[in-house]
Amino acid sequence: MKREETIKSQKLFNNIIKNGNFIKNDYFVIYSSKNEDNKINYGIAISKKIGNAVTRNKIKRQTRAIIDRNRNLFKKSHNYIIMIRKSCVSKKFNTLEEALIDLLKK
């Protein structure tokens, strides 16, 4: 995931969550909304209640790797917010990847 593909603005982040469509499973919640650009933008959110900083950063790195490996499943000109749930902490990378791919195919 490139730096210009990330969503940093809190206003845009909250707008996507409030007005966008969402799908969820046991591990992730994905909010999506259309944008005017012909680019895909991503945001990753994880609560501070989930482990310490090392644990949260590890899960975020894994999620970014899954996004990079499966870029073709995301629709062009959309913004995505991927919220990570607490159940991700104890799962392996392959399990998380399968869960996110299944969610994106819906």
C-alpha positions in Angstrom: 0.0 0.0 0.0 1.5 3.3 -1.1 1.4 6.5 1.0 -0.8 8.3 -1.4 -3.4 5.5 -1.2 -3.9 5.9 2.5 -6.7 7.9 4.1 -5.4 10.1 6.8 -8.1 12.8 7.1 -10.4 12.2 10.1 -13.2 14.0 8.4 -13.1 11.7 5.4 -12.6 8.7 7.6 -15.7 9.4 9.6 -17.7 10.4 6.5 -17.0 7.0 4.9 -18.0 5.2 8.1 -21.2 7.2 8.5 -22.4 7.2 4.8 -20.7 4.2 3.3 -21.9 0.6 2.8 -20.4 -2.0 5.1 -19.9 -5.8 5.2 -18.5 -7.7 8.1 -17.4 -11.1 9.4 -15.7 -12.3 12.6 -12.4 -10.6 11.9 -13.0 -7.5 9.8 -15.6 -4.8 9.1 -15.1 -3.1 5.7 -16.8 0.2 4.9 -16.8 1.5 1.3 -17.9 4.5 -0.6 -17.3 5.9 -4.1 -14.9 8.7 -4.7 -14.3 11.0 -7.7 -10.8 9.9 -8.4 -10.0 6.8 -10.4 -7.9 5.5 -7.5 -8.5 3.1 -4.6 -7.9 4.6 -1.1 -7.5 2.6 2.1 -7.8 3.3 5.8 -7.1 0.8 8.5 -8.6 1.2 12.0 -7.8 -0.8 15.1 -8.9 -0.1 18.7 -6.4 0.6 21.5 -8.3 -2.0 23.5 -6.7 -4.7 21.3 -3.3 -5.6 22.8 -0.4 -3.3 23.1 1.2 -1.2 20.3 3.4 -4.1 19.1 0.4 -6.3 18.6 -1.7 -3.6 16.9 1.1 -2.8 14.5 1.7 -6.4 13.7 -1.9 -6.9 12.7 -1.9 -3.7 10.7 1.2 -4.8 8.8 -0.4 -8.1 8.0 -3.6 -6.4 6.8 -1.5 -4.1 4.5 0.3 -7.2 3.1 -3.1 -8.9 2.4 -4.3 -5.7 0.6 -1.1 -5.6 -1.5 -1.4 -9.3 -2.5 -5.1 -9.0 -3.4 -5.4 -5.5 -5.1 -7.4 -6.9 -7.9 -10.4 -7.6 -5.6 -10.9 -3.9 -4.8 -13.1 -1.8 -7.1 -11.6 1.2 -8.7 -12.6 4.7 -7.6 -13.7 3.6 -4.1 -12.6 4.4 -0.6 -12.2 1.6 1.9 -12.0 1.6 5.7 -11.0 -1.7 7.1 -11.7 -2.1 10.8 -9.9 -4.9 12.6 -11.8 -6.8 15.3 -10.3 -8.3 18.5 -10.6 -11.9 17.2 -7.7 -11.2 14.8 -5.1 -11.2 17.5 -5.0 -15.0 18.0 -5.3 -16.0 14.3 -2.6 -16.8 11.8 -1.9 -14.8 8.6 -3.5 -17.4 6.3 -6.7 -17.4 8.2 -6.9 -13.6 8.2 -6.2 -13.5 4.4 -8.9 -16.0 3.6 -11.4 -14.1 5.8 -10.6 -10.8 4.1 -10.7 -12.3 0.6 -14.1 -13.9 1.3 -15.4 -10.6 2.6 -14.2 -8.7 -0.5 -15.8 -11.2 -2.9 -19.2 -10.5 -1.3 
